[in-house]
Amino acid sequence: MPVEAYPALQSAVVLCIDDNEDVLECEKSFLESFGYTVLTAPSGSKGLELASMHSVDVVIVDYPMREMNGQELAVEIKRLRPLAPIIMLTGAVKVPEQALNLVDALIAKDRLASQLLTKIAQLYGRGSIPPPSYDS
């Protein structure tokens, strides 16, 4: 089913925070191709700035980042946007339990294409919005 069938998904604003610019561009292109509005931030401080200026529906963070790690960032995002689900999309092999307790989902970066859309739909709609099809 095409993404147009899910108008709530098309209106969702996703904030992606990662200090790897190539990963950010990949996430942005991927999510925009399914109708999401995507904001990107190359650092935790920039991500917090965007989260304070824009209404965001879902936040995607990496764990290891130079300026501020995903755990520290999740604490601040929850303070700014308590209703926005946080997905940790990371290549990190080990993520501390404390960090996992602060996020709504953990996805390995190599699973972006196969798991991210479904997880966003589940969390954004709290299970009420079916994920868009990869065949659209």
C-alpha positions, 0 to 999 in steps of 0.5 A: 500500500502506498504511503499516501494511504497513511496521511498521519505518517505523511505529516510526521516530523522526524528528527535525526541526530547523528554526528556522521553526516553520511548517515544523516543524509541516508536517513533523511533520503530514506525517510523522505522517500516514504513521506516523512518530514525530516530534520537533521542535526550533526550534534546533540546540541544542534538536535536539542536546538531543533527539538526546542524550535520545532514540533517533532513527532519521533526522534532518532539518535545514535549512541556514540557521538563526540559531543554528547552520547545518545543517553545524555541526549535522550534525557534532554529530549525527554525533557523538551519533548516528553511525548516524542518516542526516541529510537536509538539507531546505532552501530554500537555493539554495546549500549548501556542498560541505562541508555536503553531504559531511556529510549523506546526502541533500539535498532542496529544501523544495518537494519535501518531499511528493514526495521525503521519504518515499522518501528516509527509507525508503531511508536508514532501511532502507538500501534494504530498506524500500519507501516508503509509498504516497501513496494510503494 
